[in-house]
């Protein structure tokens, strides 16, 4: 029996928050079945997601990032470009590419906000793992 492997890409901006998504993901999918890749920021995720998906080694590629308003660039533009790129990577490769990319309207670097988003990323990681497993089952049923 072949074990399905999964790729998990993490953006390093706000890694103390983003890394929580991997924790949640590995609550449903064993860490031994997950290959983890770090990228500098969210904008770098779609290209790597496409490259990993096209290898044929992964049942799904999950991508996690926390895109906040840094006052310099339009974070909503970045988030939109990232999610569009991830969708395109999945459609072009035929492998599910899942987004755990969140863009809060109001984020402040406080203990209170960090705790809220850390917990939220654990939950979103679980949801991505659940989606990866469900889409895998659905696609297997279609292929049968």
C-alpha positions in Angstrom: 0.0 0.0 0.0 1.4 3.4 -1.1 1.3 6.2 1.5 0.0 9.4 0.2 2.4 12.3 0.8 1.5 15.9 1.2 3.5 19.1 0.7 3.1 22.0 3.1 4.5 25.4 2.2 4.9 28.0 5.0 5.6 31.7 4.5 8.1 33.0 7.0 6.5 36.3 7.7 4.9 36.0 11.1 6.2 32.4 11.4 5.1 32.2 15.1 1.5 32.4 13.8 1.9 30.6 10.4 3.6 27.6 11.9 0.5 26.8 13.9 -1.2 25.8 10.6 1.3 23.0 10.2 0.5 21.9 13.7 -3.2 21.7 13.0 -2.5 20.0 9.6 -0.4 17.3 11.3 -3.2 16.6 13.8 -5.0 14.8 11.0 -2.2 13.8 8.6 0.9 12.3 10.3 4.0 14.5 10.1 5.9 11.6 8.6 3.7 12.0 5.5 4.3 15.7 5.1 7.2 17.4 3.4 7.6 21.0 4.7 8.9 23.9 2.6 9.6 27.4 3.8 9.5 30.5 1.6 10.2 34.1 2.4 6.6 35.4 2.1 3.2 34.7 0.7 4.0 35.9 -2.8 6.5 33.1 -3.3 4.1 30.3 -2.5 2.2 29.8 -5.8 5.3 29.1 -7.9 6.7 26.6 -5.5 3.2 25.1 -5.1 3.0 24.6 -8.8 6.5 23.1 -9.0 5.7 20.6 -6.1 2.3 19.7 -7.5 3.8 18.9 -11.0 6.3 16.4 -9.5 3.4 14.0 -9.0 4.7 13.0 -5.6 1.9 14.7 -3.6 -1.8 14.1 -3.1 -2.2 17.8 -2.2 -0.1 20.9 -1.5 -1.2 23.1 1.4 0.1 26.7 1.6 0.0 28.9 4.7 0.6 32.6 5.1 -0.5 35.6 7.2 -0.7 38.7 5.0 -1.1 41.8 7.1 -1.2 45.5 6.3 2.4 46.7 6.8 1.6 50.2 5.7 3.8 49.9 2.7 1.9 47.8 0.2 -1.7 46.9 -0.3 -2.0 43.6 1.6 -5.4 42.9 0.0 -3.7 43.0 -3.4 -1.0 40.6 -2.3 -3.5 38.2 -0.7 -5.6 38.2 -3.9 -2.6 37.6 -6.1 -1.5 34.7 -3.8 -4.9 33.0 -3.7 -5.3 33.4 -7.5 -1.9 32.0 -8.0 -2.6 29.0 -5.7 -5.8 28.3 -7.6 -4.0 28.4 -10.9 -1.3 26.1 -9.6 -3.9 23.5 -8.7 -5.8 23.9 -11.9 -2.7 23.8 -14.1 -1.2 20.8 -12.3 -4.3 18.8 -11.6 -3.2 18.5 -7.9 -5.3 20.1 -5.2 -3.5 23.3 -3.9 -5.1 24.4 -0.6 -4.8 27.8 0.9 -4.4 28.6 4.6 -3.7 32.2 3.7 -5.4 34.7 5.9 -5.6 38.5 5.6 -7.1 40.1 8.7 -8.6 43.6 8.3 -7.1 44.6 11.7 -4.0 43.1 13.2 -1.7 44.5 15.8 1.4 42.8 17.1 0.0 42.3 20.6 -0.1 39.2 22.7 -3.9 39.3 22.4 -4.0 39.4 18.6 -1.2 36.8 18.3 -3.1 34.4 20.6 -6.3 34.8 18.5 -4.5 34.2 15.2 -2.3 31.4 16.5 -5.4 29.5 17.5 -7.2 30.3 14.3 -4.2 29.0 12.2 -4.3 25.7 14.1 -8.0 25.3 13.2 -7.3 26.4 9.5 -4.5 23.8 9.4 -6.9 21.1 10.5 -9.5 22.3 7.9 -6.8 22.1 5.1 -5.9 18.5 6.2 -9.5 17.5 6.2 -10.0 19.1 2.7 -6.9 17.3 1.4 -8.2 13.9 2.7 -11.7 14.5 1.4 -10.6 15.6 -2.1 -8.3 12.6 -2.3 -11.2 10.3 -1.5 -13.5 12.0 -4.0 -10.9 11.9 -6.7 -10.2 8.2 -6.1 -13.9 7.5 -6.4 -14.1 9.3 -9.7 -11.1 7.4 -11.0 -12.5 4.0 -9.9 
